[in-house]
Amino acid sequence: MVTDALTPLPTADLVDEYGDRLRVCDTQFRQFGGRRAFCGRVRTISCHEDNGLVKELLRTPGEGCVLVVDGGGSVHTALTGDLIAASAVENGWAGLVVNGAVRDSAALAELPIGIKALGTNPRKSAKDGRGAVDVPVGFGGVTFFPGDVLHADDDGVVLLPAD
Ligand SMILES: O=C([O-])CC(=O)C(=O)O
């Protein structure tokens, strides 16, 4: 799955162009990464206050994908910090969308990657690796399927189907 060629497009323009064929996520994310506009094919992780799988997956080649982490909306622990995000940059991931919290936010802002999350918490997550990779996940009124094309910017997060 090589998607490095994708260019982020303004989400509002995509809504105008695609109408109801576009899925628009209602979640009001905050921006944490150094790239405020990003896009890529979706990969997913579903987990709860455990970022073992996130750490492991972001150590593998991202090929321009965006990792959508559904932490169930919990902001009790951080699912990503600066070390995990730096490894995502090194491995060619385009961005992270986290339905949960992050930490090391000052450092995240310096990294050349998109990171949207609900908020921050300095508390670490467990590292047991509980959860699932590349399963459909749902929040903000939409389902994120692995392979969907995701565009994100200051206005929001939108999804186009894989084909
Ligand atoms: O290890 C963690 O859970 C998150 C973290 O602090 C980092 O990525 O630097």
The ligand as an ORCA input file, in Angstrom:
! r2SCAN-3c Opt
* xyz -1 1
  O       5.557      5.664     25.696
  C       4.435      6.152     25.719
  O       3.457      5.605     26.226
  C       4.197      7.468     25.116
  C       5.383      8.303     25.231
  O       5.703      8.797     26.265
  C       6.191      8.554     24.034
  O       5.827      8.147     22.955
  O       7.212      9.235     24.190
*
